[in-house]
């Protein structure tokens, strides 16, 4: 057996559970992935995301590749079994996190913790990162939990049991989820409590710093209300901001180009005398670095649509998303703000945060994504439910060449989306991939 920081090889025996063939084998783990070299068959070469099961029982290692495409029972690893298992889990977890645009310092090994969420109880790797914390269960039957720092509402520790309870903010219109409990932490209870609390406090501190830069001369209470609501991209309506709304709206829309398109969208969304619903969002470009922040808005439109514009970066374009499945849309839903609209706005904002403000993974067509340059986007789409949901909702982009053509395209999109019942139908007026050069 040899090992260094990047490369581990361990000799043993492997049985192909499909073919029933067994023989000497070598497990080779490197930055490139894992290889199972066998005397009795062709080597298995895989990246870490291909390893779907890593299970240990009585000194034997079960490795399953490709969700069952290849299954091997590896034995005879001796006292190196623990090293192989820990390295496979560590590197698989890091690749899974990387696919989700989450980077964890290589100097920090992922810890194993016991956890419980409602009836689910097991052991998981815990990964702290700038935007939150990820919990990756060792039992592959359970899904990875990605907790955004802005969604942490409380962190409580019990030193007598060595546990930490993490309560999350409920999504719009839903009841609060069961708390995430980290158990049997022993002397590490304060370490985990402090890191989780620091994530929550960091999100609030960044929001306060951004609001202070954006509204330096606003009244104190206006800044307090805005900072408490506009946390890490959380969409906030006029009703939620109350008296702070005009201050934030004016500051976010200081650029006359974006202010004009916002007013035009609100005019299009005003139905039966009711003003169009609108939301504003703010977030740091990078957590802890509030000298550069992102700002965007949403406006609800007739025709089962939401308009979105990122006002702080990139070329000027309006993105359109559907609210409901087209088959479920009824025109009377345009008469007010319903829960589906609020939930859709929240979904799209979450996808933007999860994609680290990249818009290309949302709007690129399936054909365009086949380009080798977009390989990482394909992995991100497969790994992030929020990104897949945003792609499903996406209808098209309106490129701001001139007011007349932009307004005509908007009207056409509203007509198309309200009259078409097929969610797979593509609006023919949507911008092509090359119509807009964005600074992602």
C-alpha positions in Angstrom: 0.0 0.0 0.0 1.2 3.5 -0.8 -0.4 6.8 0.2 0.2 10.5 -0.1 -2.0 13.6 -0.1 -3.2 13.0 -3.7 -2.8 9.3 -4.4 -3.7 6.1 -2.5 -3.3 2.5 -3.7 -4.3 -0.6 -1.7 -4.2 -4.2 -2.7 -6.9 -6.8 -1.9 -9.4 -9.1 -3.5 -12.5 -8.1 -5.5 -15.6 -10.1 -6.5 -17.7 -8.9 -9.5 -21.2 -9.6 -8.1 -22.8 -9.7 -11.5 -20.3 -12.1 -13.1 -19.4 -14.0 -10.0 -15.7 -13.7 -10.8 -13.2 -13.0 -8.0 -9.5 -12.4 -7.9 -6.7 -10.1 -6.9 -7.4 -6.4 -7.3 -6.0 -3.0 -6.5 -8.0 0.1 -5.4 -6.4 3.2 -6.8 -7.7 6.6 -5.5 -6.3 9.8 -7.0 -7.5 13.3 -7.8 -8.7 12.0 -11.2 -11.1 9.5 -9.6 -11.1 5.8 -8.5 -9.9 2.8 -10.4 -10.5 -0.8 -9.5 -7.8 -2.8 -11.3 -8.4 -6.5 -11.5 -6.4 -9.5 -12.6 -9.7 -11.3 -13.7 -11.3 -8.5 -15.7 -11.0 -5.1 -17.2 -10.3 -2.2 -14.8 -13.2 -0.1 -13.6 -12.4 3.6 -14.0 -14.8 6.1 -12.5 -15.0 9.6 -11.2 -16.2 10.0 -7.6 -19.8 10.9 -8.6 -20.0 7.5 -10.2 -19.6 5.8 -6.8 -23.2 5.4 -5.8 -22.7 3.1 -2.8 -19.9 2.8 -0.3 -20.8 0.3 2.4 -18.8 -1.7 5.0 -19.7 -4.9 6.7 -17.4 -7.2 8.6 -14.2 -6.0 6.9 -15.7 -6.2 3.4 -16.3 -3.2 1.2 -19.3 -3.0 -1.2 -18.7 -0.6 -4.1 -21.5 0.1 -6.5 -20.8 2.2 -9.6 -23.3 4.0 -11.8 -26.4 3.3 -9.7 -25.9 -0.4 -10.0 -24.3 -0.8 -13.4 -21.3 -2.4 -11.7 -21.1 -4.0 -8.2 -18.0 -5.3 -6.4 -17.3 -6.8 -3.0 -13.7 -5.9 -2.0 -12.0 -7.9 0.7 -8.5 -8.3 2.1 -7.8 -4.6 2.6 -6.8 -5.2 6.2 -6.1 -2.2 8.4 -6.2 0.0 5.2 -10.0 -0.5 4.9 -10.8 2.6 7.0 -8.4 4.7 4.9 -10.0 3.6 1.6 -13.5 4.2 2.9 -12.8 7.6 4.4 -11.0 8.8 1.2 -13.7 7.6 -1.1 -16.4 9.3 1.0 -14.3 12.5 1.4 -13.6 12.8 -2.3 -17.1 11.8 -3.4 -18.6 14.4 -1.1 -16.3 17.1 -2.4 -17.2 16.3 -6.0 -20.9 16.3 -5.1 -20.4 19.7 -3.4 -18.4 21.1 -6.4 -21.2 20.0 -8.7 -23.5 22.2 -6.6 -21.1 25.2 -6.8 -20.0 24.6 -3.2 -16.3 24.8 -2.4 -14.8 23.6 0.9 -11.2 24.4 1.7 -9.0 21.3 0.9 -7.3 21.9 4.3 -10.5 21.1 6.1 -11.6 17.5 6.3 -15.3 16.8 6.4 -16.5 15.6 9.8 -18.8 12.7 10.4 -21.7 13.5 12.7 -24.7 11.6 14.0 -27.9 13.4 13.0 -31.7 13.1 13.3 -34.4 14.9 11.3 -37.9 13.7 12.2 -37.8 9.9 11.7 -34.6 10.0 9.7 -31.6 9.0 11.9 -28.1 8.3 10.7 -24.5 9.5 10.2 -23.6 12.2 7.7 -20.7 14.2 6.6 -21.1 17.9 7.4 -19.6 20.5 5.2 -19.5 24.2 6.2 -19.0 26.7 3.4 -19.5 30.4 2.8 -23.2 30.2 1.9 -24.3 27.7 4.5 -23.9 24.1 5.5 -24.4 20.7 3.7 -25.3 17.4 5.4 -24.4 14.4 3.2 -25.8 11.1 4.8 -23.5 8.1 4.7 -26.6 6.0 3.9 -27.1 6.8 0.2 -30.8 6.2 0.5 -31.1 9.6 2.2 -30.8 12.8 0.3 -28.2 15.5 0.8 -29.5 18.5 2.7 -28.3 21.9 1.6 -29.0 24.6 4.2 -28.6 28.2 3.2 -27.2 30.4 5.9 -30.1 32.9 5.5 -32.6 30.1 6.3 -31.2 29.3 9.7 -33.6 30.8 12.2 -32.2 29.5 15.4 -29.3 27.4 16.7 -29.6 25.8 20.2 -27.1 23.6 22.0 -27.6 21.2 24.9 -24.3 20.5 26.6 -25.7 17.8 28.7 -26.5 15.6 25.7 -23.9 17.0 23.3 -26.5 18.0 20.8 -27.2 21.0 18.6 -30.6 21.7 17.1 -30.9 23.7 13.9 -34.3 25.2 13.1 -34.9 26.5 9.6 -37.1 29.3 8.3 -40.2 27.9 6.6 -40.6 28.4 2.9 -43.5 30.8 1.8 -46.8 29.2 2.5 -45.5 26.1 4.2 -45.1 24.9 7.7 -41.7 24.8 9.4 -39.7 21.7 8.8 -38.6 19.5 11.6 -35.3 20.7 13.1 -32.0 19.2 12.1 -30.4 17.7 15.2 -26.7 16.9 15.4 -26.3 14.3 18.2 -23.6 12.9 20.4 -21.1 15.7 19.6 -19.3 15.5 22.9 -16.7 18.1 23.3 -17.5 19.3 19.7 -20.9 20.7 20.6 -19.7 24.3 21.0 -17.6 24.0 17.8 -20.7 23.2 15.7 -23.0 25.6 17.6 -20.6 28.4 17.0 -20.1 27.6 13.3 -23.8 27.4 12.6 -24.6 30.6 14.6 -21.8 32.4 12.7 -23.4 31.4 9.4 -26.8 32.9 10.5 -25.2 36.0 12.0 -23.0 36.5 8.9 -26.0 36.6 6.6 -27.7 39.2 8.8 -24.5 41.2 9.1 -24.0 41.2 5.3 -27.6 42.3 4.8 -27.1 45.2 7.2 -23.9 46.3 5.5 -25.4 46.2 2.0 -28.4 48.2 3.2 -26.1 50.7 4.9 -24.3 51.2 1.6 -27.5 51.4 -0.4 -29.5 53.7 1.9 -26.9 55.7 3.8 -29.3 58.7 4.4 -32.5 56.7 5.1 -34.0 56.9 8.6 -32.7 54.4 11.1 -35.8 52.3 11.3 -36.1 52.1 7.5 -32.6 50.6 7.4 -33.4 48.3 10.3 -36.5 47.0 8.5 -34.8 46.6 5.2 -31.7 44.9 6.7 -33.9 42.4 8.6 -35.9 41.4 5.4 -33.4 41.6 2.5 -31.1 38.7 3.5 -29.2 36.7 0.9 -31.6 37.2 -2.0 -34.8 36.7 -0.1 -37.6 38.3 -2.3 -39.4 41.0 -0.3 -42.7 42.7 -1.3 -43.9 46.2 -0.6 -46.3 44.8 2.0 -43.4 43.3 3.9 -41.1 46.3 3.7 -44.0 48.8 4.4 -42.5 52.3 4.8 -39.1 51.1 3.8 -40.3 50.0 0.3 -40.0 53.4 -1.4 -36.5 53.9 -0.1 -35.3 50.5 -1.3 -37.1 50.7 -4.6 -35.6 54.0 -5.4 -32.1 53.0 -4.4 -32.2 49.7 -6.3 -33.6 51.3 -9.4 -31.2 54.3 -9.5 -30.1 53.3 -13.0 -32.7 55.0 -15.4 -32.5 52.1 -17.8 -33.6 49.5 -15.3 -36.1 52.0 -13.7 -37.8 52.4 -17.1 -38.2 48.7 -17.7 -39.4 48.2 -14.1 -42.1 50.8 -14.6 -43.1 49.3 -18.0 -43.4 45.8 -16.4 -45.5 47.2 -13.6 -47.8 48.9 -16.1 -48.1 45.6 -18.0 -48.8 43.7 -14.7 -51.5 46.1 -13.5 -54.8 44.2 -13.9 -58.3 45.4 -13.0 -57.0 48.4 -11.3 -54.7 46.4 -9.0 -51.1 47.4 -9.1 -48.7 44.6 -10.3 -47.1 42.6 -7.5 -43.4 43.3 -7.2 -40.5 42.0 -5.1 -36.9 43.3 -4.5 -33.9 41.2 -3.5 -30.3 42.0 -2.3 -27.4 39.7 -1.7 -23.6 39.9 -1.4 -21.7 38.7 -4.5 -19.5 36.8 -2.1 -20.5 36.2 1.6 -18.5 38.5 3.9 -17.5 40.9 1.1 -20.2 43.5 0.9 -18.3 46.0 -1.3 -19.9 44.2 -4.2 -23.6 43.2 -4.0 -26.3 41.9 -6.3 -29.8 43.4 -6.7 -32.7 42.2 -8.7 -36.5 42.6 -8.9 -39.5 40.5 -9.9 -42.8 41.7 -11.3 -45.9 39.6 -11.6 -47.5 39.7 -15.1 -50.8 38.5 -16.7 -50.5 35.3 -18.6 -49.1 33.1 -15.9 -45.7 35.0 -16.0 -43.1 36.5 -13.7 -40.6 39.0 -15.0 -37.1 39.1 -13.5 -34.2 41.5 -14.0 -30.8 41.5 -12.4 -30.0 45.2 -12.2 -26.4 45.0 -10.8 -24.5 43.0 -13.3 -24.6 41.9 -16.9 -26.3 43.1 -20.1 -29.8 44.4 -19.9 -32.4 41.6 -20.4 -35.7 40.7 -18.9 -36.2 37.0 -18.0 -39.7 35.5 -18.1 -40.8 32.5 -16.0 -44.1 30.7 -15.7 -45.9 30.5 -12.4 -48.1 27.4 -12.8 -48.1 24.4 -15.2 -49.8 25.8 -18.2 -52.5 23.2 -18.0 -53.4 24.5 -14.5 -53.5 28.2 -15.4 -56.7 30.1 -15.2 -56.9 33.7 -16.3 -58.7 34.8 -13.2 -55.4 34.1 -11.3 -54.2 37.4 -12.8 -56.5 39.3 -10.5 -54.3 39.1 -7.4 -51.3 37.7 -5.7 -51.7 34.0 -4.9 -49.5 31.6 -3.1 -48.3 30.0 -6.3 -46.9 33.3 -7.5 -45.1 34.0 -4.1 -43.7 30.4 -4.1 -42.4 30.8 -7.7 -40.7 34.1 -6.9 -39.0 32.4 -4.0 -38.0 29.4 -6.1 -36.3 31.5 -8.8 -34.4 33.6 -6.2 -33.2 30.4 -4.5 -32.0 29.1 -7.9 -30.0 32.3 -8.5 -28.3 32.0 -5.1 -27.6 28.3 -5.6 -26.2 28.9 -9.1 -24.0 31.7 -7.7 -25.8 34.3 -9.9 -25.0 32.5 -13.1 -27.9 32.9 -15.6 -26.6 30.7 -18.4 -27.5 27.4 -16.5 -31.1 28.7 -16.4 -31.6 29.8 -20.0 -29.3 27.7 -22.1 -31.2 25.2 -24.3 -30.6 21.4 -24.0 -28.8 21.6 -27.3 -26.5 24.4 -26.3 -25.7 22.6 -23.1 -24.1 19.8 -25.1 -21.1 22.0 -25.8 -18.1 20.7 -23.8 -17.6 24.2 -22.4 -20.8 23.7 -20.4 -20.0 20.4 -18.8 -20.0 21.9 -15.3 -23.5 23.4 -15.9 -24.8 20.0 -16.8 -23.5 18.6 -13.5 -25.0 21.5 -11.6 -28.4 21.1 -13.3 -28.4 17.4 -12.4 -27.4 18.1 -8.8 -29.5 21.2 -7.9 -33.3 20.8 -7.8 -33.7 24.6 -7.6 -31.9 25.0 -10.9 -33.9 22.3 -12.6 -37.1 24.0 -11.3 -36.0 27.4 -12.7 -35.2 25.8 -16.1 -38.7 24.2 -16.1 -40.3 27.6 -15.3 -38.2 29.5 -17.9 -40.1 30.9 -20.8 -37.7 33.3 -22.5 -35.6 36.5 -22.5 -36.4 39.9 -23.8 -33.3 41.7 -25.0 -33.5 45.5 -24.6 -32.6 46.8 -28.1 -35.3 49.5 -28.1 -38.5 50.2 -26.2 -40.9 49.4 -29.0 -39.5 45.9 -29.8 -39.1 45.0 -26.2 -42.7 46.0 -25.4 -44.0 44.1 -28.4 -42.1 41.0 -27.5 -43.4 41.2 -23.9 -47.0 41.4 -25.2 -46.3 38.4 -27.5 -44.9 36.3 -24.6 -48.0 37.1 -22.4 -50.3 36.0 -25.3 -48.3 32.8 -26.0 -48.0 31.7 -22.4 -51.6 32.3 -21.5 -53.0 30.5 -24.6 -50.6 27.5 -24.7 -51.4 24.6 -22.5 -48.3 22.5 -23.2 -45.4 23.1 -20.9 -42.9 21.7 -23.5 -43.9 24.3 -26.0 -41.2 26.9 -26.6 -42.1 30.6 -27.1 -40.7 31.4 -30.6 -39.9 34.9 -29.5 -37.4 33.9 -26.9 -33.9 35.2 -27.3 -31.3 32.8 -28.7 -28.1 31.9 -26.8 -26.1 34.4 -28.9 -28.5 37.3 -28.6 -27.1 38.5 -25.3 -23.5 38.5 -24.1 -23.7 38.3 -20.3 -21.0 38.8 -17.8 -21.7 35.7 -15.7 
